[in-house]
Amino acid sequence: PAHNDEKNLPLLAREVTAVFQERYGYDFELVLVNDGSTDGTWNVIQALARQDARVKGIDFSRNFGKELAITAGLHAASGDACVIMDADLQHPPKHIPEFIEKWERGAEVVIGVRQSNKSAGLFKRAASWVYAHLMIIISDEQFVPRATDFRLIDRTVVNEFKKFPERVRITRNLIDWLGFKRDFVYFTADRRAEGYATYSVIALIRLALTSFTHHSLFPL
C-alpha cells in the first residue's frame, strides 16, 4: 500500500530488486497500490512499471485505507508466496531473505515482529503497549505482541484470505485467524525514508476498536 509515497517508491523498488538479484533465483513481481494519494505517487508507479515489467500498479479512486489496499494487492498478486510490506521502508526489504528461508522450511505464514521502532514517540509506544496487553486478555485468537503487517504468506493462505467477505477488516488479524503453520522474523522498524506518516491518532484508535469488536466476544 502506498499513500503519498512518491519519494519512497523508487527506493523501495531498487531495494526489493537488489534483494532478488543478489540472493535468489526466484521470479518476482512488485504490486504497488496507490491508496488515493494527493501527490505524484501514481505517476511514479506508472513510470516504474514502464521501466520494469515486474512492477504492477493499482490506482484507487479515493483513499480507502491501508487494509483495503493490502487486500487489493493480495487479490492482484500471482506468486507462490506474497510478502506484505509498507512503502515507506519502515519494513526493511533486507529482511525478505529471512522470510523466504522460513517459508522454504515449511512455514505458511511468516510474521514480522517489531523489536523496536526508531520513529515511534513516547505516546505511540505507550499506546502500542496498552493495545497489545488488552488484546492478549480479550482476543479469541493467539495474539502476538508487536506483530506487524510485514509478513510472508503462502499461496494456499492467500487463496483462503481472498474468500473473506468483510469490508471492515484488519488484514493481519484475519490472516492470524486462518491458522496455518507459522514462524517469525524479528526486525527493527527503520525511520520513514521520506515524507511523514499520514496515519492519524484517530485512525489508530479506530483500528484498535475494530480489533476489539471484530476479533473478540468480550465487548458483547
N, C-alpha and C positions, 0 to 999 in steps of 0.2 A: 504494500500500500504506500502511495506517495501523495503527500499534501504539502504544496508549496516547497518542493524539494528540487527545484531546477538546478541548484548548485551542487546538490549531493548526488544526483543520479549518475553523472559521468564518472565520479569517483567510485560509486558502487559498482557500476558496470565493469570498470577497469579492475577492481579488486576481485570480483567474482570470476571474471575471465582468467585472471592470473592464477587463481587457486586451481582451476581445472587444467590449465596449461602446464602447471608445474607438478601437480600431484596425481592427476588421474587421466585415464583414457576414456572416461565416460563422455557421451554426448550430453549437452545440457541446453536448457532454454532459460531465459530471464524474463519473467512475466511482470510487467510494471503496470500498476493500476492507478490512474490519476483520479484521486478522490475529490473532485470539484475544486482544484487549485485555482488561485487567483493570480498566480504568477505565470511564468513560461514553462511550467512542468510538462504540459502536454507537447509543446513544441520540442522540448529536449527529448522526450520519449520517441517522438516521430523521427528525430534526427538520429538517435541511437539505433532505431530499427532499420533505417536506411543504410547505416554503416555496417550493421551486423544482423544477418537474418535470424540469429538465435534470440534476438530481443523482440518480444511481443508486447504490444500496448493495449490497454483497455481504458476508455475515456468515459467517466461517469458524467451524467447530465447536470449533476449538482453534488454537493458534499453529502454523502450517505454515511460516512463514518468508517473507521478502520475495520470494524468487524465485517461489514458487508464487502469492503474492498478485499479483505483476505479471502472471503467466501468466493468472490468473483474470480480471484486469481487461482484458487484451487479448482474451480469448475473449468477454467481455461487450460490448466496445466495438463501435459500429456505424459510426463515422466513416470518411471517405475517408482520414484520416490520424490517428494516435494519438500523443500526447505522453506519455511516461512520466516521472513525477516523484515525489519523496518528499513526504510530507505535512507535514514539519516546516519547510518553506520554506527549507531549505538549497539547494534548486533554485529560484531566484527566478523567479516567474511573469512578471516583467517582460521576461524573455528570450524568451518564447514567440513574439512577433512575428519575432524573428530566425530562429527555426526555421522558421516558416511561409514567410518570404521565400525561404529556401534551398530549401524544398520547391517553392514556386511556380516557381523557376528550373530545376527538374528533378531535384533530389536526392531519392532514395527513402529514404535513411537519413541523418538529420542528427544528429550525435553531439555531445553537450555535453562539452567538455573543460575540466576544472577547472584554472584557473591558480593559485589559492591557496584555502586553506580557513581561514576565520577561527577555527574552533573546534578545529582539529587541534593536538594537542600534539606534542612532540618525538618521542615513541615512534611515534605514528601516522604522522608524516611520514617517519621513517626506515624503518618497515615498508613503507610505500607505495613508497618508492624502491627497496628491495630486491626487492619483488614485481614491480614494473614491469620492472626490468632482468633478472630471471630469466625473465619471460615473453617479453621481446624475444629472449632467447637460445634458448629451447626451444620456443616456440609454433610450431605449424604454420600459423597464420594471421598476417596483418599486425597486430601488436599496437600500439595507440596509447596511450602513457603518459598517465595521468590521465584517460582516457576514463571516463565515468560512465553510470549508467542514465538520466540526464536526456537524453532524445533523442526525436526525432520519427521515426516510421516510416510509410511509405505503406501503404495498404490492401493492395496487392499483397504487400508484405513480411509484413504481419500474417497474411494468409491462408496463406503458406508457413510462418510460425512456428507456426501452430496445428496443423501436421501433425507436429511433433516429438513423439516418444513418451517422451522422457527424463523420469524422475521426479526424479532428482538433476540439477539444472540451474543454469547461470548465464546469465541471460537475455541480457545484453549480449554474451557470447561466442557464443551461438547466433545472435544477430542478425548479428554480425560474420561468422560462418561462412557465412551465406547469400549474402554478397556484396552485389550491387546498387550503384547509384550513390550515393556518399557525399559528404557535406560536413560542416563542423564549425562549432560555435559555441563561443566561449571565454568563460568566466564565472568569477566569484569566488563560492565557496560561502559564503553567509551563515551566521551563527550560528543554531542551532536556535531557533525563535521562542519556544517554551515547552517545559518539561519537560527530559528528558535522554535521550541516546541509549541504546537498550536492546540494541544490537548489541555483544556481549561480545568480548573478545580471542580467546577460544576459538572463537567463531563466525567471526571474521575469518580465523583460521588454518585452520579447516575449509574456508572458502570458497576460500582460496588453494590448499590441497591439491586441492580439486575442480578448480580451474583447471588445475593441473599435470597431473593424471591424465586429465582428460576432453578436453583440447584440445592434447595433445602426445603423441607416441610416445616422447619422450625417457626418461620413467621406465621404460618397458619395455626 
